[in-house]
Amino acid sequence: MSSRSSSGSTLTLAPSVTVWRDYDPVACALPGMFLGDIALTGPVPEECDRLWELGARRVRLSGVADLTDTGTPEGAARAVRTLSLVRDLTARAVLVEWDLRPDPERGPTAAEEIGRLLSHLQPPQRIEGVDPAAADDALRTWRNGHYLGKCLWRQGPGFVQIRDRRWGDLRRFTVDEPHYQEAIEHLAYGAPAASVPADALADFREERLVLAVGEVEWWLPYRVNRWIQEAMTI
């Protein structure tokens, strides 16, 4: 699967970011560590490459990943773009500071459910729009259980392997059907459900490898760019 964007890249969809060269807030306060505020107007993969090459190791996103504002194509595109930035920067082991607003229609367990589904991503700073006690519990669980490589995919010769530990055990899937691999590429930065082969989308939904954002389906696992331990361990 290539890392090209299939989502819009207009300025209205592009959050700005505040960037530092180090993870540690104390180190970030030293001269030369602050890289400034940067507008991200290009496709997500290219912007993540650009941030990394600039030396970004801590990135603060403006705005909120708002899953309540997905009733329009623009709202869904904004949410998918923000989530894609968090996912792709997490894959590089960049510290991402961001805020999340879950869909309240999921009920009183909305924070817990979205926290488990996205637990492979850098935990947000805040979960908004839900009961504060439930948000605190979800954030605590997310922070305590997060590690790099929790839900990832990697490309082999003629197949894709997905490794998912979000649910406490290792769930490993090998995808060798060409149209499934094409579906992954199509979903990587969000795609309408109707544009994805029905059998592939049904399997991805069953294994909770995609997230519905309005009328768009978004691919959850990331492709790791920096291994922190042996690949066979992950």
N, C-alpha and C positions, 0 to 999 in steps of 0.2 A: 504493500500500500504506500503510495506516495504521500508526501506531506503538503499537498497543495490545498488551498482554501476553496470551498464551494459556497462560502457565505459572502454577503456584501461587505464592502470595505469603505463605505462613505463616512465622512466625518461625523455625521449624526449618530452613527452606530459605534463610534470609536471612543472608548474611555481614555482619558489621559492617565498617566502613571507618574508617581514620584519614585525616584530611583537612587539607590545607594550602592556602594561597592562592596559592602560587607553585611553579614547577617547580624552582628552584634550591635545593638543600639549605641553602646559606648564607643565602639570603633567608628560607627557611622557619624559621630559628632566630631571626629578629627578632621583637620583640613584636608581637602582633596577627596573625601569619601562621598560627598553628595554630588550626584550627577544631574540633579534638577528635575523639573517637571517636563515630561515628554508626551506629546500627542501621538497616538497610535492610529494612523490613517490607512495603513496597508493591510494585506491579508495577515491573519494571525501567525502562521508559521514564519513568515518573513519578519514580522515585528519581534517575535520571540528570539529569532536569530540575531536581529539587530541589537536588542537589549543585552543579550549575552556577550556579543562582541564588544559592546560599550563597557562591559565589566559589571553589569547589574547582577547583584547577588541578593538584594532585598528590594522588593517592588511593592508599592502601595497603590492599589487601584482606586480611581475615583468612582463615585456612584455605588450602586448596589446591584448584585445579581438578583433581579426581581422576577420571581416566578409567578407573581400575581398579575403582572402586566404583560401577558402573553396572548391576549385576545386579538391582537392585530399582528400582521407580518412584521411591522417595525419593532414592536415590543418583544416578540419572540426572537427576532434577530439580535436585539441588544442583549437579551439574556444569554443566548447561545454564544455570542461573541465573548462576553465576560467569562462565562464558564470555560470556554475554550482557552482563553488566556491563562486562567488559573490552572487548568489541566496541563497545558504545554509548558508552563513555567515550573509547575511541580515536577514534571518529568526531567527537568534540568537541575532539580534540587535547589531552585531559587526559592527564597522565603517570600511568600505572597501574603500581603495583608489585604483582606477584602471583607465585604459584608454580604450577607445572604438574607433574602426575604422569601420564605417558603410559601407555597400555595395553601391558604387557610382551608380550602375546600377538602383537603386531605384529613381534616378533623383535628382533634386534640393531640394526636401523635404525629402531626406534620413535621415538627422539628426532629423528632427521633427518627422517623422514616427517612427523611432527606439526609440526615446526618449519616446514617448507615449506608445509604446508596452512594453518597459522595465521600465516604470516609477515606478513600485513597488519595483525595486532594488535600492540599494544605488546608488546615482548619480555618474557618473565617474568624475575624475578630468579633463579630456580633451576628446573632440570628435575630432578625427583626420580625415584628408583626404577629408574634405568637405569645403565649403565656410566658412571662419572664422566667419562672421556675423551670418550665419545660425547656426553654432555650438554654438555660444554664446547665441543666442535666445533659442535654444533647451535646453542647459544646465540650463539657468535661469528658464525656465518653469519646468524642471525636478526637480531642487532643491527646488523651491517654492511649488511644489505639492507633494513631496515625504513624505510618512509616513509609518510606519510599519503596515502591515495588509492590504495593498491596493489591493493585489491579492493573495489569499491564498486558500489552501484546507485543509480540516480536515476529519479524518476518523471517521465514525460512525459504529454502528453494522450492517454490511451488506450494507453500502452505503458510498459514498464519497460526501461531499458537497464542492462546489467551490464558493467563494465570490470574485467578481471582481468589483473594483471601479475605474479602470484606465480611464474610459470614462466619469466620472463625476456623474454617478448614480450607484446604487447597482444592479449588475447582479448576480443572485444566481442560481446555477445549482445543482441539486441532481442527482447523478449517482448511480443507483442501479443494472444496468446490469453487471453481473460478467465479461463479456469480455471487457466492457468499463473500469472497474477497473483494469483488467490485462493490458489493453493498457496504462493506466496512469503509472503503474509500469514500463512497458517496455520503455516508452518515457522519464522517469524521468531523465536519464543521456544520452539521445540521442539514437535514433534507426532509421534504414532505414525505409522509408515510406512503402516499400513493406512488411515489417514484422509486420505491425500494421493492425488490422481489418479495412477494407475500410470505414464502416459506422461510426465507432468511430473516425477515423482520419478526416473524412469529417466534422463531427460535431465540433471537436476540432478546426479545421481550420476556420470554419465559425465563431466561437466565439472568435477567435484569442487567443487561449490558448496554441498554439504551435508556434514555430519559425522554419522555414526552414533554416538550416545551411548546405549549400551544398546539399548532398543527404540525410542528416540526419534531422529528426524532433526532436525538443527538447521541453520538457514540461516547461512552463513558471511559473505557480503558485508555491509558496513555502508552505511548511508545517511549521507553526509557532512553534518555540520551546520556545519562551518567550512571554507571553501575557503582553502588557503594559496597557491594560484596560480590562474591563469585556468582556468575549467572546461574549455575546449577543450584545454588542455595535458594535463590529467588524462584 
